Amino acid sequence: MELKDLLPGIIGSFVGVMGWLLVGIYIQRRQFVRQARNAAKAVYFELDVNRTALAVAHDLGAFTPLNRASFERLLPELATLLSAVELKAVVAAYMAHAGYTQLSEADGLPESVRRAALVEITRLHQEALDTLSRRAFTPAEAKLMQASAADARQRGEELRRVTQ
């Protein structure tokens, strides 16, 4: 056999291998992005539950423990999806949990100070939720969630009016 007979086979093999390599990298990248978005969704809902606990603490003075299990477990995936600034917003919300715990245990703290601290911790949670919402959900999903939240607020206001 001569080189001119082997050359088309060698070139074809090289192109085939490179094609499969690129397809494999593309599929793997999409899988990593999907996993990271799913992690962001899990942390989003954990923060949303925590925000509800903060509202109860602010309005009723009942402090329940805040959750952080999803955040601790999924932080590596979040780091692949979020920029440093975005990740800092999420981490700040979880760092505020220490302040929440101190508020729940502090006796003799003026109510105005307690409420102001809870408002700030809630703001940090809302900032993290907004950040995660932009990165974890499609625009259609985000719109549906906003509509659902608006309906829930309206039902809550109606319930308050009825019970007062």
C-alpha positions, -999 to 999 in steps of 0.1 A, spaced: 0 0 0 11 35 -8 7 66 13 -17 81 -12 -41 52 -5 -39 56 33 -41 94 34 -79 96 29 -84 71 56 -61 88 81 -77 122 74 -112 107 77 -103 90 110 -89 123 124 -120 142 114 -142 116 129 -124 115 162 -123 152 165 -160 154 157 -169 129 184 -146 147 208 -163 180 202 -198 165 205 -188 148 238 -175 181 252 -207 199 241 -229 173 257 -209 172 289 -210 210 291 -248 211 287 -251 184 315 -229 206 339 -250 237 331 -283 217 337 -270 204 370 -259 238 381 -293 253 372 -310 226 392 -288 233 421 -296 270 419 -333 261 418 -330 240 450 -311 268 468 -337 293 455 -366 274 471 -346 269 504 -340 307 505 -377 312 498 -387 291 528 -362 310 549 -377 343 538 -411 330 550 -395 322 584 -380 357 585 -415 372 578 -430 352 607 -402 363 630 -407 399 620 -445 399 622 -451 375 651 -418 372 669 -416 335 664 -381 324 654 -378 291 637 -344 277 625 -333 287 590 -323 260 566 -289 258 548 -285 221 539 -291 226 501 -267 255 500 -239 236 518 -244 206 496 -248 224 463 -223 253 466 -198 237 441 -225 236 414 -236 271 422 -200 283 419 -199 270 383 -231 288 373 -228 321 391 -203 349 388 -183 360 419 -206 390 425 -237 368 421 -223 341 444 -215 368 470 -251 379 471 -262 343 478 -235 337 504 -244 370 521 -279 357 527 -266 326 543 -240 345 564 -269 365 578 -282 333 595 -257 339 623 -273 373 630 -308 357 629 -297 331 655 -283 359 677 -316 378 674 -336 347 684 -315 342 715 -310 378 726 -331 388 755 -338 424 763 -331 436 728 -353 465 718 -381 455 694 -371 482 669 -335 469 667 -348 433 663 -372 444 635 -346 465 617 -321 435 617 -348 412 604 -357 437 576 -320 437 566 -317 399 567 -349 397 546 -334 422 521 -303 400 517 -325 370 511 -345 389 485 -314 400 467 -301 364 466 -335 352 454 -335 377 426 -300 367 416 -308 330 416 -341 336 397 -323 353 369 -298 324 365 -319 293 374 -352 299 357 -362 306 321 -380 339 315 -413 319 312 -407 301 345 -399 333 363 -430 350 349 -452 320 362 -435 322 396 -441 359 399 -478 355 389 -481 327 415 -465 349 442 -488 378 434 -518 354 437 -505 342 471 -501 378 483 -536 387 472 -551 356 490 -531 365 521 -544 400 521 -580 388 517 -575 363 546 -561 391 568 -592 413 560 -616 385 568 -599 376 601 -596 412 614 
